[in-house]
C-alpha cells in the first residue's frame, strides 16, 4: 500500500524546510547530504541510497539550529556522552557503599550477600562517615544509609535463607553495631533496627521512633510494615507519596523530611516485590498534579514508555520510529528525563536537546505538536509533567537499584486523545510484563504492548538469537492486548480485549540478520545512526526503525497494518519519501515556536 502518493520537496538544503532566517546569526556552510535523482523510477520509489557522515550531521544540525532558529550555540552544543547530562549540582554517592547496595538491595533471589572482607569495609566506611571523618564525594549520604540498612533489615526479616545475612555480614554487624548506634542519627537507627533487637542488644530508639513531622509520621508507620517484608494498600501508598513529595532538601514541604526514610521506603517496596495495588498507587498518584491532562484532537495516539535511565550500549530507535509512524497518522507521545540512574544512558531528551529542540514543553504545548499535520509526535519531560516525581532524581541515584517508579512511570498519559489510544512499554525482568499490562488496562487504553527489547528498552533487534540463551524471556518477546469492537444481541455494542504473546523473528519478515549498532553512551552517534537511516541509508539502523514501526502498528491493530508486509512497506515509504526526516526537522524548529 502506497499511502504517501506525492514525493516530498528536495531536502538537499535545510532551507527547503526552514526558511525564516533571524538576523545577526553566524552563517555555517550547509552540506548537501541528500541527493535526488529526477528520473521516473526515483519518483515512483522514493529517494535512492544516501550517505551521511558524522561531520555532515553535525553541520546540518548546528547550522539549521543556530541560523534558522536563532538559538545560542551554547544552548545546543551539548556534551556528546550521556554521562555528561547528569546535573553537576547532584552530590555523588559513596562508591564503596553504593557497590554494596547493588548486591544487597535487590530481590529475594537476586541478592548476593557480602563476604566478610567487603562487609567490614562497608561498615567501617559508614562509621567513619557518621563520625565526620569523610568529606565531599566520600561521604555516605542519608539516602544511601536508608537504602542499605533497609536492605539489610528486610533480608533479615523476610528473605529466604540463601539471601539472608552471610556469616561475614553477621560478624561485621556484631563488631560495628555498638559503635554505629552511638554515631548514626535516629532515623537511620530506626531503619536498621525497627524492633530494637539488633544483635540481641536492647535499644529503645527504633521501637519509639515516630518521626519529626507529620509527613514523617505517616512514612514511619508505613515503613514498619515494609521493613517487616509486608505490603501496603492502594490508599496507604498514595497517601504516603502525596504527603512526602515533592522532595525538597531543606525546603518547606515536606518540613525536615528524612532522605533515609524515603529511600528506605522506595527500595523496600521494590525488594518486597510490589503488589498490583501498590503499583497502581505509584502509577496514578500524581495524575492530577498539574490538573487534568490536555486532550489532543487526533484519531490515534501511542504513548511510548521507554526506560527512563536510557541505553548504554545499543542504538535507541524510538525517536526515529515516532517520526516514521507520524507520517501515516499514528501520533506518538514520548516521555522521559534528561538523565536518570542507575544506568545514566542515552535518552530521547538528550538526543532532542543535542539536535536543538525545545525539551521544556508543557503537556499543553505537546498537544499542539501532536495536532500539527506537519509533525504528529511530541516529547514531554517528567520535569514538566510530574515535578513531584522528578524531585527524586538524586535519591534514585543514591538508592542504586530501581524503585517501583521505574516501572510505573512508563505507563503515563501526559496527553490524552479524542481517538484511540495505546501504550507501548519496555521491560527487562520477568514478571513485570504482566504488571505493565495490568497498568495499561487500568489506564483504559484501547491497546497495550510490552516489549523486551535490547537493554530492556523498546528496540527490537534483527540480530540472530544466541543458541546459548536459555534463561529468562528472550529479546524481541512481545505481549499485549488490543480491543475489538463487537455487537451484542441488544445492539448496544461493546468492547472486548484480544490478548497475544509472541517472539518476533525479524527473519520471518525478510530482514537479514545484523548485529545491533553500538553507541556506548554516545548521544551524537545515536543521532547519526538515526538520521542516516531517515535519509534512506540502508543498514542495521534503518532495518530496526522499519521493524519497530511496522511491528508495533501490526500488534496494536492499527488501521492499514493488518497485513505485516503492508505495514513494513508503509514504514519504508515514510522514510524513503523523506517525510519522516522532514517531520523530525520540523519538530526541532516548531518546538521553539509553539504557544
N, C-alpha and C positions, 0 to 999 in steps of 0.2 A: 504494500500500500504506500503510495507516494503522497504524503499529506502536505509536504512543502512544495507547492507547484511552481513557485516563481523563484528564480535564483536571486540571492542577496546581492546588493551592490558590492563592488570590489572593496576588499579590506587591505589593499596594498599600502594604505596610509591611514593612520587613525583619524586623519582629517575628514575621511568619509563618514565617520561616526560622530566625532567630537569636533564641532565646527565653531564653537564660541570661544574665542581666544581672549583671555583677560589681559589688560595692559601690564607693562612693567614686569614681564616674566622672562626668564632666561631661555633662549631657544636651544634645544638639543637636537642633533640630527636624528631623523626618523628612518630606521631601516625598512626597506621593502621586504617584509618577511613572508608575504603571501603572494604567490604568483598564480595567475589565472590563464587558462587557455580559452581563447574566444571561439573555439570551434564548436560545432553542433554536438559532438559527443560530450564535451565538457558541460554544456548547459543541460544536458539530459541527466548526467550522473553526478554533478557537483564538482567540487574542486579536486584537482589532482594531488599527487603526493607532494608534500611540502616539508621543508626542514626549518627548524627554528633553533638557533644557537642560544646558549646561555646569555651571551652578551646582547643578542638581539632582543630577547625577552626583557632583560633589564632596561635596555634603552627605550623600548616601546612603553613599558610601564612608567618609567621615570618621566619620559617626555610627555606622554599623554596626561599624566597627573599634574606635573609642575606647570606645563604650558597651558593646558586646556582648562584645568580646574582652579588654578591659582592657589594650590596648596603649598605651603612652605616645604622646602626639601627636608628640613629637619623632621617634619611630621611623617614623611613617607619612607625615608631611608632607614628602616628599622633593621635590627640585627637579623642575620640570616639563620641563626640557630634557635630552636625552640626554647632552650635553656635561658637564652638572653631575655625572654619575655617575663621571667619571674621578677616581681617587683623588688627593687633594692631596699624598699622600706620594710620588708619582712625579715624578722630575725630568724637566723638559721638554727635548726635543731642540733643538739649534740649528736655527733656521729656514732659514738660508742653505744649510747642508749638507743638511738634510732635503729641501729642494726639489730639489737636485741628485741626491739618491738616487732621488727619484721618476722622474728621467729616465734614469739610468744603471744602476740596479739592477733591470732588468727583462729580458724575454726577447730572444732573438736578432733578432727582427724588430720588437719594440716599443721597443727602446732609442732614445733621442733624444740624440745626443752634445751636449755643451756647446759653445757658441761661445767664442771667446777671452775675451771680457769676463767671462762667467759663470765660466769655468774659473779665471781669475786671481783672481776674488773668492772662490771656494770654497777654493782652495789657500792664499790669504792668510789666510782665516778659520781654517783648520786649523792653520796655522803659529802664528798668534797665540794660539790656544787651547793648543797644545802648549807654548808658552813661558810660559803662565800669565798672559797679558795680557787674557784674557776672564774674566768672572765669572758665577756663577749660571746663569740660563737661556741666556746667550750661549755658555757652554762647549760644545765639541763632545764628546759622550760617547764612551767607548771603543766602545760598541756601534755608534755612527754611523761611527766610524773603520773598524771592522772591516767593516761592510756596504759603505761607499763604496769602500774600496780593494779589497775582494773583487770588486765590480762592475767596477772598472777593470781588475783583473788578468784576470778571466775574459774580458772583452771583447777584451783584447789577445791572449789565448792561443787563444780558441776561437770568437769570433763572426765572422760574415761581414763583409766589408769595409765595407759600408754602416753597420754599427753598431759598428765598432771606433773607436779614438780619432780625434777630429777633429784638424785641424791646430792649432786653438786649444788643445785639451787637451794635445797634444804639446808645444807651446811653453810652456804653463803648467807642465807637469811638468818640462821641461828647466830652467826657471828656478827652481822651488821645491824639486826633489828634493834637491839638495846641502844645502839648509838643513833640510829635513824629516828627512833621515836622521840628523841630529845632534840633533833635538828629539823625535822620536817614540819611544815605547817599543818594545822588541824585538819584541813580539808583533804590533804593527801593521806594523812594517817587514817582518816575515815575510809577512804577508798581502799587502802591496803589492809585495813583491819576493822571492818564494819561491826564485827561482833565482839571485839576486844579480847580475842583469844589467840592472837598470833604467837606461835611457838610456845604455847602454854603459859605465856606471861599475861596476866590480867591487866587490862587497861580500860579506863572509862571514856577515853576520848572518842573512839568510834561509836560505841552504843549511844552516847549522849549528844553526838553531833547533829545539829538541826539546820545549820547554815546561818549566814549572816544577814540575809534579807529575805523578803517574801518570795522572790524568784528562786533563790537557793533552797528554800524550804520545800517547795514543790519538787524541785530537781532531786534533792536528797531523798525524799520519800520514794520517788520512782527508782532511784539508784539502788536502794536497799533490795528491791525485787530483782533488778538486773544483775547485781553483783552475786546474788544467790543462784543465778542461772535461770531466772524466771522471765516471764513475758508480761507485757502491759496491754491494756485495752486501747481501742482506737481513740477515744476521747482523752484518755490519760496521756498518750503520746502527743496528740495535738495540743493539749493544754500545756505540756512542758515546753514544746517548741515555740508556741506563741508567747509564752511567758519570758523565755530567755533570749529570743532572737529579735532583732539583730544583735549580734555580739559586738560590743564596743569596749575595747580595752580601756579602762579608766573613764568610760563615759557614764552618762546619767542613766541610760537604760541598757541592760539591767544594772542596777546600782551595785557595784562591787562584786559582780558575778565571778565565780571561780572558774578559770580556764581548766583547772584539773577536774572539776566536777563535770563540766560539759564534755570534755574529751573522753572521760570515763564512760559517760552515758552513750556517746556516739559509737565508740569502739565496742563497748559492752553489748549493745544491741546486735551489732554485726557478728560478734563472736558466738552469741546465743542462737544465731540463725533466725532472722526476723520471721514472724508470722505474717500471714496475709493482712490481718487487720493493722499490724504495726507498719507494714509497707504502705498501705493505703493512707495511713495518717501522715507519713512523711511526704507522700506524693501530693496530697491535697491540702496540706496545712496552710500554704501561702497563696492559694489560688486567687484570693481577693485582696492581696496585699496592696495592689495599686488600683483596685476597683475591677469591675467586670472587664474581660478581655474584649478588644475590638473584633468586629465581625467583617471579614473580607468578602466582597461580592465576587466570588469565584466558584466555578462549578465543581472544582476538585482541589483539595489541599492535603498534602502529605507532610506530616511533622517528622523530621529526621532526628533521632536521638542517638548521636554518636557518644561514645565515652568522653567525658569532659577532660580527661587527663591526656588525651591525644595519642598519636602514633610516634614511636621512637625509631622504628626500623623501616617500615614499608610505606609505599605510596598510599596516600589517603585521597580517595577519589570523590567523596560525596559532594563537595562544592561543584565540581565539574559535571557530575551526574545531575544535580539540580538544574544547572544551566541547560542541559540537554532536555530533560523532561518538561521544562517550562516551554519549550518550543512548540509542543503539541497540546498545550492547555492543562498540563499537570503541574499546578502550582506547588512550590516546595518551600517550607519554612525550616531553616536550620537554626540551631541554638547551641550555645556553649559558653566558653570563657576564654580569656586571653592566655592563661596558664593555670595548670592545676596539678597538684601532687596526686598520687605518688610518682607517676611516670614523667610528668613535665614534658610531654611530647608535642608534636605539631597539631594545631587546632585550626578550625576554619577561621576563627577570629584572627589568628596570626597571619594566615595567608591573605585574607582580605585587607588587613591593615598594611601588610607589606606591599600590596598592589595599589594602595592609596584609597581604598574605600572607607566610608564612614562606618565605624564599628560601634557607634554610640546611639544607635537608633532605638527609639521607644517602640513598643508594640504597635502604637497607632501609626507611626511612620512606616513601619514594616508592612502594615496592612496596605498602604498606598502603593508600595512597590510590588506587592503581590497582585494588586489590581491593574498595574501598568501593563498594557498589551505588549510593550517592548522589553519587559523584564520577566515578571512572573515568578520570581523567587526572592527570598529575603533572609537576612540573618539577624537574630536578636541575641544580645549578650545577657547572660544571667545577671550581670551587674546592673542592667537597665530594667529587667523584668522582675527579678526577685532579689532585691538588695539584701534582704534578711539572710538568704542562703549564701549569697556572695560574701557576706561578712565572715564566713567560716574558712576562707582561703588559708589563712595562717594555721589555724587549728588543724585543718585537714592535712597539711604538710607534716605537722608535728605528731599526729597520731599514727603516721606511717601507712597504715592499711586503710582501705576504702571503707567509709561509713555507709549506712543504709542509703544516704542521699545519692551515692554513686549509682545506685540502681534507679531510684525514683525520679531523679532529675532528668532522666532520658525520656520520661513519659509525661511531657508537659504540653500544654496548648496555650502558648502566649498570644496567639491569634486564632480565632475560630472562623468558620466559613459558612456561607449560605448553602453551599453544595455539599457533596460527600467529603468526609474526612477520613484519613488513615494515619496510622503511626507506624514508623519503622524504627527499630532499636537494635543495637548490637549487644552481644553478651559473650562472656567467656566461660564462667564457672557453671558447671552442670547443675540444674535445679532452678536457676534464676530465669530460664526461658519461660517456665510456666508462670512465675511471679510477674514477669513483664507483660505477658499476655493477659493475665488477670487484671492488671492495672489498666491496660488498654481498653478492655471491656468495661471496666469501671468508668472510664472516660466517655464511653458511649459512641466511639468512632465506628464507622461502617466496616473498616478493615484494619487488621493489625498484623504485623510481621516482625519476628525476631530473627536475626541473622548472626551466626557465628562466623564473622569474617576474620581476616588476619588481625592479630593482636586484640581480638575481642571487639574490633570495630566493624563497620558495615561493609567494607570492601570484600566482596567475594573474589576469589582468585581463579586464574586459568592454569595454574601450575598443577602438575600431577600430584595426587595424594601419595604420601610416603607409604610404602608397603609395611614399614615397621610401626606405623601408627595404630595402636590397639587400645589405648586408654582414652576414655572420655569421648565427648562429642567431637566429630571431625569438623575441620574448617569447611565452610560452604553449606553447613547444615542450616535449614530454614524451617520455621514452624509458624503457623499463624491461623487466621480466620478471615473470612470475607462474608459479607451479608448478602443474602439472596432475597429479592422481593418475591413473596408468594401470596396467592389469593386464597383466602379462606372461603368456606362454604357460605358464610354470611356476607361475602363480598366486601368486607371491611379492609381486607388486606392485612399483611403482617410482615415481619422480618424474621428470618432465621439465619443462623450462622453456620457456615460450612468450614470445618477445620481441616487442616492439612499439615503435613510434615514431610520433608524430603531432603536429600543431599544433592545439591546442584553440581552436576558434572559438566563443566564448560565444553568438553569434547563432544558431548551429545548435541551441542548447538553449533558445531562446526569450528570451534576455536582450536587453534594449535596450542599445545602445552608450552607455557613460557614461565620462567621464574619471575616473581614479582619484583619490580624495580625497587631498589633500596634507596631510602632518603636519609637515614641515620640522623634524624633531628634537623635536617636542613630544610627550612621553610622555602628558601629560594629554589632548591632542587625539586621539591614537590610541585611548586608553581610551574617551573619549566616543563616538567613532565606533563602536567595537566594542560597547559596552554599549547604545547606542541601537538598534543592529541586533538584539542579542539581546532587546531589549524589543519587537521587532516592527516597528520603524520602517523602512519600505521606502526603498530608495535604493542608491547605489553600494556602500556598506559591506555592507549586507545581501546584495546580489547576490554580492559577492565571497566572503563566508563560505559561502553556499549552493553556489556554483560550485566552490569549492576542496574543500569537504567531499564533495560528490557525485562529482566527477571522480576524486578520489583513491580513493574507495570503488570506483568502476567500474573504474578502470585496475588496481587491485591485485587485482581479482577477489573482492571482499568478498561474502559471502553476502547475498543480497537486493538486490544492486546490479548484477545482470547487465543490467538494463534501466536506462539512464541516466535516463529520465524518472521511474522509481520511486525511484532514488537521490536525485534532486532533490526529489521530494515528501517523502521521508523527512527530508532535511535541513531543509526548510522547517517540517515538523511539529515537529521538535525545537526550533526557535526559537519558532514560533507558540504552542506549548503552554506556553511559559515554562520548560520543563525545562532547556534549555541555560543560561539565566541562573541558575536555581536551583543548578545544579551548580557554576557559577563562584563564586557567593557561598558555597556550601558549602565550596569549596576554601579560600577566604580564611579561613574560620572554623576548619575542621578541621586545616588545615596547622599550626596552633599547638598542637594538642592531641594529634597523633599520637605514639605512644610509639616 
